[in-house]
């Protein structure tokens, strides 16, 4: 890659351009805005293995945070990176002053801001609607959500490298979406899984982020659990950065 520094002015300009393209794409904007709400409803009706309305409501909201991250950041950005690559936008940007990190981050900026806004609304409005107490320890959640955005932005850039066109993005994003939904505690709480399967699922890319979110909401996780979740998240962030540097495609696939 070129430079790894970030210029705030160029980053903001790239973000504004990407936001304009997102607003013009009615289908992508509708998915980013409405699909997380639909999936939260699905989560509310499908969460199993818990007793009590408060426990179900808490699992719904923590799973909803993960769903927003997956849909608004990961799946939306895969399509965005592929579309900009195939339209030669990335190639043209790379010939200018913007560095590689600025191009990737600028493309991801609108999705990141949209995800943060939706999660804030989900936490406050969801807590009121489901009569669930607000997070007891907001700090782990405040750390987990930005980390999850950075991690999934990297994973989306990596997934775009194996995605031939925008139409096939729905297929290439499906494996991580299903693994995360079923294994990282979005639909099924991790503590109801068999021990061997739960140990494997703890190593999935978004599992550390979701563990931090659940710990922040309940406020009863030990320091060791938080450390493990944070290290897992940092490890996947490092892996995604290395993989993007190595395999990200800047020019159309032929």
Number of C-alpha atoms within 10 A of each C-alpha: 11 11 11 10 11 16 12 11 9 16 21 17 12 23 23 16 14 20 19 12 14 19 12 11 11 11 10 18 18 12 16 22 16 11 16 24 17 13 17 24 13 14 22 20 12 13 19 14 12 14 8 7 12 15 14 20 22 24 24 25 26 27 27 28 25 27 26 25 29 26 21 28 29 30 27 24 30 28 24 24 29 30 20 19 21 19 13 15 15 22 16 13 16 17 9 8 10 20 21 20 18 25 20 20 20 25 25 29 23 23 27 25 15 17 26 20 11 20 23 13 12 21 20 15 12 21 18 12 10 16 13 18 16 16 21 12 16 17 15 20 22 13 15 23 22 16 19 27 25 20 26 28 31 29 26 27 28 23 25 30 21 17 22 16 18 17 12 14 22 16 10 19 23 12 11 19 17 11 16 22 19 15 25 27 27 25 25 20 19 20 10 12 15 9 11 8 11 17 12 11 21 20 17 18 26 29 25 29 29 26 26 29 29 24 24 24 24 17 16 11 14 9 9 9 14 19 13 15 24 20 13 19 26 18 15 21 21 13 15 22 17 14 15 20 16 11 14 18 20 21 17 17 13 5
